[in-house]
Amino acid sequence: MAARIAFLQHSSTDVPGVLGELAGELGLDVSVHRADHGRDSLPRSGSFDLLVVMGSINSVYDSTVRWIGPERRLVADAVDGGVPVLGVCFGGQLLTQVLGGTVGPASSTELGWTTVRTTDPGRIGAGPWLNWHEDAFTCPPGAELLATTDIAPQAYVKGIHTGVQFHPEVTADVVRSWIEEARDQDGIDDAHVTALLAGFDQQGRGPEKQTESLFKGFLSRAGTLV
């Protein structure tokens, strides 16, 4: 029986992307859930063997966003139940909170393709990775910090759990959808657009071998990939 992997997304554009494609190619039983639609849209505990929490424009510490509390409790239940969790950007920050770390505003916005300082390229490659965030997490107690930039910690592993600040899931189409939202909200200019899309080839694909390595590493630590 295939391992069941649940992806939590928080808008129509915060999609699993390359991570979802890889999960399907590896034969996992994939389900996608809109956590921002509230408690009733979350997967039931016991209905998944792996959990991946995607990004969001919201801050995990924003108490006015009502759906974050129920999602945090779901992630906490997964951790308590020994279910491996991979958190991406917002998801990495939410996992950090559950594991006892903290999240707050970063010293500056990190936007664009970034090469990280990695202590273990076999688990977290140096990149380039796409960063797009205004908040930053600390490394949770007992976790191993694997990658950083001058702005923020970028990746950690704690047993079967992995948190990353960057976006390993992106394709050009995904980033274009974020750009359209950001033009309306944050005034992203043409120079930003050019830089953000520069990391993709003519087919709209990015440096996906490193994403594959990261994801397979997560699955291996989870005992799902032998």
TAZIGI-V256282 format. One line per field, one symbol per residue. phi: phi as a letter, one per 20 degrees, with the letter a starting at -180 (. if undefined). psi: psi as a letter, one per 20 degrees, with the letter a starting at -180 (. if undefined). Layout:
phi: ???
psi: ???
This chain:
phi: .ffedddddcafdeeflfffffgffenfeeccceffeogfefffgnebdbccdeeafeefeefeefffgfffffffffffemefcdddlgfffffggfeoeccbfffafdcpeceeedebffecffofdedbbddbdeffgnedfdbbcfeagdabccmedccceedfefcfffffffffffgfdcmfdfffggffefedefenddfefffffffffgffffnedd
psi: pqqpppporjriimrhchgggggghjjqopqpqnhiirgiiqqqpijqiqppparqiqphjoiiohigghgghggghgghjkpppppodghhgghgghjjaqpaprhrpooapppqopinhhgoriaqqpqnqirqqrpqpirophqrahgqqhqrpndiqppqhaniiqrhgghhhhggghhhhjkprhggggghiijqahjjqamihhggggghgghghijhp.
